[in-house]
Amino acid sequence: MSMTMGTALITGASSGIGSVYADRLARRGYDLILVARNTARLQKVATRISKDTGRAVNVMTADLATPVDLLRVEQILRDNAAITMLVNNAGFGAVAPLLEADVDTMNAMIDINVRAPMRLTYAAAPAFAARGTGAIINIASIVAIAPEILNGVYGGTKAFVLALTQSMAHELSSKGIRVQAVLPGGTATDFWGIAGYGEYAGSPKVMPVGDMVDAALAGFDAGETVTIPPLQDGTLWDQFDHQRRYIGDNLAHATPGPRYLVRT
């Protein structure tokens, strides 16, 4: 067995993007802690990866929408000094517009897409900072910057993930912590079926999940804070981010902009 890169804890690891991250990270030399609700699917993924790679793969059944389960995962991130990477992947989406969306479902989406990665990040980051090393990968979505595409609450949750990642990169990079937000577009996972739009998974515009994760890891290796696998021209993001920062540098004024002044 090759030298370990430490242990990566991956949420939503029983299928889709999470299970592919598990495979890829194990092949890079990480031991794994895989977290999801479905024990049988988790065990199947763990057995396959352990057999294929020889890495140590542990599973943890947890529903991140349940506070007691979320706290158990937080405790592991605080206490297990072998953990060197957190992949916040668990989440779900919706395609229905606001007037057709169930508000309780939207509330549950916020629990999984916002509260869970926030709390797990707050558990992992101090431990990583104390050791001077670690990485946090947050799976967002292209809707973080294009919220008109799908359900607005879903877009809002992913905009939170992007903003949190950018702020963390600003605060934590000097402490040896790598932070990355990944913004997939349409990806061939169970997402579409769960969101009520299963037929889209067969669209020619949908990216194979392996290609998406490989691209995301290429962005990680390149040191990107924000990786957008389907964006063909990366300079577009560079320009967008530069303009965002430029605007941010021009917001500290005690008077409103001239366009808002009342003419008398």
Secondary structure, 3 states (H helix, E strand, C coil): CCCCCCEEEEECCCCHHHHHHHHHHHHCCCEEEEEECCHHHHHHHHHHHHHHHCCCEEEEECCCCCHHHHHHHHHHHHHCCCEEEEEECCCCCCCCCHHHCCHHHHHHHHHHHHHHHHHHHHHHHHHHHHHCCEEEEEECCHHHCCCCCCCHHHHHHHHHHHHHHHHHHHHHHHHCEEEEEECCCCECCCHHHHCCCHHHHHCCCCECHHHHHHHHHHHHHCCCCEECCCCCCHHHHHHHHHHHHHHHCCCCCCCCCHHHCCCC
